[in-house]
Amino acid sequence: MKTRTSAALTLCALLALSLSLCTAAAAQLQKIQAQKIKVIADQDSAGPQGTNFLSLLMLLRAPEINLLGITTVSGDQWVEPATVFALWATELTGRTDVPVVKGAENPLVNSKHEVELREALYGSIVGWRGSFNPDAPKPSETWAPPGGFPKVKARPGRAADFIIETIRANPGEVVLYCAGPLTNLALAVRMDPAIVPLTKAIYIMGGNLREGSELNWWWDPEAAFIVLREPWKEMVVSPYEAGAQVWSSAALMEQIVKAGGPLAAHVKQEYLQAQPPAGTSMWSMMWDELLVASLIDPTVIKKSETMYLDVDIDHGTTYGQTVVWKKPEEIPTFFLPYSGPRPVDREKWIGHLMPPAGVHPASVQTEVDAEKFMKFFVMSMSR
């Protein structure tokens, strides 16, 4: 009887210790999760190669990121195939716990018909137009990723609703990663403007600091116009010129394959063995990958500048182009004070140098530490 009692006490002690260890482990896991950056990824998730898809793989694999969901939008590809490839990304990385929610198929106002009308008036656009390209598939057309269509399905509902609900469920904690046209986000802030002060930060890949257009803002200028004019707590913009400082290459992908890791076989198959269709290239500027890297490790950016960015929504020759205003470091110096006999009134000039009404400051990435970024990219794709 005594032996049985001792055994029972020992068992109870072991169970108590086990429960204590489980509770401690759960608390530690909860602490680790709380330290992660909560992110919603909103983008035109084109695949199976390219900047869109690689950036998704980085986000899905990053231990620093708690990816709350992926919302898809048309841009480089129509939203239907973009959703297929976003779902495939979650399967490829073993992260089917991350919900994928389909978003807007068309811009708020812009359309392929309007693009064609503007071209008839002002001349054809030679550059990239995403799903408005003359040879783009139909919006409803999808095609299987390597290995077949994903088995996991998109979560029912609309991207804008998911963005609102997720931010409200995590007030002050969510970072919006926006690497496609801003249609979903524009809809969300119009439906519920109160999510803006509840958002921790917004990271945007878009805009062009020189004359010309960049696809994400050109595709849906009104959406970019709306989003840029919201008073976000922190707004970081990675423009076309930042991503142009880093290019993907066979040598870069060979490093990932050599390092091994869960994505090595995918990279080898899709970048070193596959042949791109005629008239296309495997290699591109790494716009979206750079935005992911800077979100996790800001030191990959050597220099950022405060700028006030806007988008031209007059439906003329410059429709969709970025409008940039930077406060001059010093007041202008003139050859002679033509307007009068007195010296320049510095205080009056400083008071005059004001940004356009309605726009807000953004931290704009202008110079990249290419070497550090490349190392970060290889590491993130190899771990």
N, C-alpha and C positions, 0 to 999 in steps of 0.2 A: 504493500500500500504506500509505504514511504517512497519507494523507487518511482512508482507511478506519479505521485505528487511532485517529486523533484523533476521528473521528465516534463510534466505539464507546466511547471513553473519555468523550466528552461525554454520550452516551446513558446510560452507567452512572452518571455523576455526577448527571444529571437524575433517574434512577430512585432513586438513593440519597437525593437531596433530597426527592423526592416521598414516599418511604417515611418519611423523617424528619418531614416535615410531617404525614403521615397519623398517625404515632405520636403526635406532639405534639397533634394535634387530638383523637385518641382519649383521650389523657390528660386534656386540658382538659374534654372531654365527661364523662369519668368523675368529674372533680373537681366539675363543676357538679351532676351527678346525686347525688354524695355529700352536697352541701350542701342538697339538697332535703329536705323533711319527708316521711318515708315514712308513708303513711296506708292503713289499711283502712277503707272506708266501709261501715258496716252500717246499713241503714235500710229502711223500708217505702216503696219508691221509686214512690209513686203519681204518675200523670201523666194527661194531658199538661201540665196547669198545676199551680201550687201550690208550697208551700214545699219539699216533698220533691224535686220535679223540678228546681226552680231551684237548689237547693243542690248537686245532682249536677252540673249544668252548670258551676257555679263550681269545684268540685273537679277536674273533668275538664279545664278550661281553665287552671287556675292554674299559672303557671310555677314557683311556690314549692313545689308539691306533686308528689311521686312517688307516684301512686295505684297501690298494689299490687294492688288488687282491690275489687270491690263485692259485698257479700253481702246478699241480700234476705230480708225477713221480712214476715209479715202484720201489719197494723195499720190504717193508713188505707185500704189496699186489701189484698185477699188476696195471698198471695205469688206466685201465677201471673201475674196482670196486673202486679204490681209488678216482676217479673222482665222482662216484656216491655218495660216503660217504661225500666228500667235499661239494657237492651240498646239500646233506641232512643237513649238519651242518649249512649252511646258512639259510635253511628253519626252522630248529629247533630253531635258535636264532633270527629269524625275520630279517635277514640281507641278503636278496636276492639281495640287491643293490651291494653287493660285487661280482665282476666277478670271475668265476672259469674257468681257461684255462688249457686244457689238455696238458701234456708234453710228455717226452720221455718214450717209452715202454721198450726199451732195453738199456743196458750199451753201452758206446762207443766201447769197444773192448771185454770185458768179456762176457761170455755166459754160459748157463747151460751145453752145450756140453763140453766147456773147463773145467768147474768145474769137470765134470765126468771124463775127461781124467786125470786131476791132481790127482783126488782121486784114479784112477786106478794105478797111479805111486807111490803116497805117502801115500795112506790110506784114508779111508772115513772121512769126517768132521762130527762130532757128533752134533755140535751146530747148532744154528738157521741160516738158509740161506734165509729167506724170501720167495719170489716167486720162488726161485730155490730149495725149499724144495722138496723132492721126492713125496710128496702127495699134492703139491700145485695145485689149479685149473688151467685150461688153461687160457692164457692171455686174451681171448675174453669173458670169463665167468663173468657175474655179477649176483648179487642177491639183493633182495629188503631189504632196512633197515626196522626196525619195523614201521609198518604203510604204507608201500608201497614205490615204487620208487618216488624220488622227481619230482615235476612238473617243477621246474626251470631247464633250460638247460645250458650246458657249453657254454661259449663265443667261437665263431669260431676263429680259428687261432692257433698258436703254442706258447707254454710257453716261449721259448727263445725270440721270437719276442716281446711278451708282456713285458717281463723283460726289454728289451732294450728300448722299447717305453716309458715305465713308468718312468724309471730312467732319460731318456732324457727330459721328460716333467716336472720332478721335480729335477733338478740338485742340488746335494749337500744335499738332504733332505731325501732320501730313505734309510731305513735300510732293509737289506736282512735277513730274518729269514729262515734258511735252516736246516730243521730237517729230511731230507731224503738223498738218494744218490744225488750227486751234478751234475748229467748229464745235467739238464736244464741250470744251471748256466755256466758250462763249454762250452756248445754250445753258450750261449749268449756272453761270453767274447772272444770266438774265432771269432764269427761273427762281434763283435763290441768291440774291446779292450778299446775304449775310455770311456766306461761306468764305468770302474774301478775307475778312479779319480773323477767321478761324483757321486759315491755312498758314502753315509754318513758313513755307517758301515756295516759289515757282521757278523752275529751271526750264528755259525755252531754247530749243535749237531753231533759229530762224532769223530772217533779216539779212540785208546786204548793206554794208557800210559805204560801198561805192555806188555809182550810178548803175542801175539795173535791178533785176528782180531775183528773188530766191523763192523756190517752189512753195515752201510751207505757208508763207504769207501771201504770195501771189495767188495761190489756189483759192484761198478764202480770205480776201482782204478785209471784209467787214468783221469777220471773226477775230482776226489779229488786232484790228482797230479797237474792238470792244475789250479784249483781254488786256492789252497794253495800257488802257486808260483806267484800269481798276487799281485801287490803292493797296497793292500787296505789301505785306510786311517786308519781304525780301524778294527781289526779282533779279535773276541772273540770266543773261542772254548770251548764247554762243552763236555768233553769226557765221555766215558762209565763209568769211575770211579766216576764222579760227580753225575750222575743220580742214580748210585747204592747206594748212601747214603740216598735216599728217596724212599719209597715204598708206593703204593696205598694199601688200605685195606678197609674192611667193616666198621670199626670204623670211618675212614676218610669220607667215603661216607655218613654214618649216620649223621655226622655233617652237611653236605650240605643239606640233606633232612630235618633235624630238623630246619635249618635256613630258609627254604622256598626259595622263589625266582622262576624265570621262568624256571630254569633247574632242580628243585627239583623232579618233576614227572619223568623226563627222567632218572635221577640218580637212583631213587628208582626202576624204572622198569628194567634198564639195569645192575645195580650192586647189588641190594639187593633182587630182586625177580627172575631175570633170572638165569637159570642154565647153566654153560658153557658146551660145548660139552666134551665128554670123552677124557681124555688125555690133557686137556687144563686148564688154571687157569684164573680167573678174575683179578688177582693181579700181578702187575709188577713194575719194577723200573720206576721212573717218569722222564725219560730223557728229553722228549720234553716239558713237563710242566715246568720243571726247567729252560729251556732255555727261555721260555716266561716270567716267573717270573723275571729272571735276567735282561731281556731287559727292563722291566717296573720298577723294584726295584732292583738295583744292590746290595743292602745290604743283600739280601738272600744268597749271596756268602761271606763266611768268608775270603777266601784266593784264590788269583789267582797268577799264576807265568808266567813270560815271557818265552816262549819256541819257538823253531823253529821246525815246524812239516812238515813232508813229508810223502809220501806213496811209498811203494815198488812196482814198476811196472815191475820188472823182473818176468817172468812167471814161477817161481819155487815154492818151498815149502812155501816161505814167501810172495807170491804175495798178495797184498791188505793190508798188515800189516802196521801199523803206524811206522814211523821212527821219533824219538824224539832226539833233541839236546838242551841241556840247558847249558848256560855258567856257569862254576863252580864259586862258591862264592869266592874261594881262589885258588891260584896255588897249585899243588900237593906238598906234603912233602915226601921225600924219606929217607930211612934208612941211606944210605950213598951216597955221590956224586960219584957213580961208574964211571960216564963218564969222570971224571977229578978231579983235586985237588982243584978247586975253589968252593965257595959257589954257590947256585942256583941263576941264573940271573933272577930276578923277572920280569923285564921289557920285556925281550925276551919271557918269558913264557906268559905274558899277551898278547903280540902281536901275539903269536901263537894260542891262544884260540879264534878262529874265527868260526862262524856258517858256515854250508855248503853253497856253492854258489847257488844262485837262489831261496833260501827260505826266508821267511819274518817272523818277530816276530809276535806272537799271544799272547793274554792274555788268558791263559788256566785256567779254573776253577778247583780248586783242593780240596777245603773244603767248605761244604755247611752248612749254619745255618738251620738245618732241622726243628726246631721248627718254626722259622720265615717263612720258605717256606710253611709249612703246613697251617699256619694261612693265608698266602697270597692266597694259592690255594682255601681254603674254602671260603674266602671272594670273590675271583674272580668268583667262580662258584655259589655264592649265590646272588650277587647284581643284 
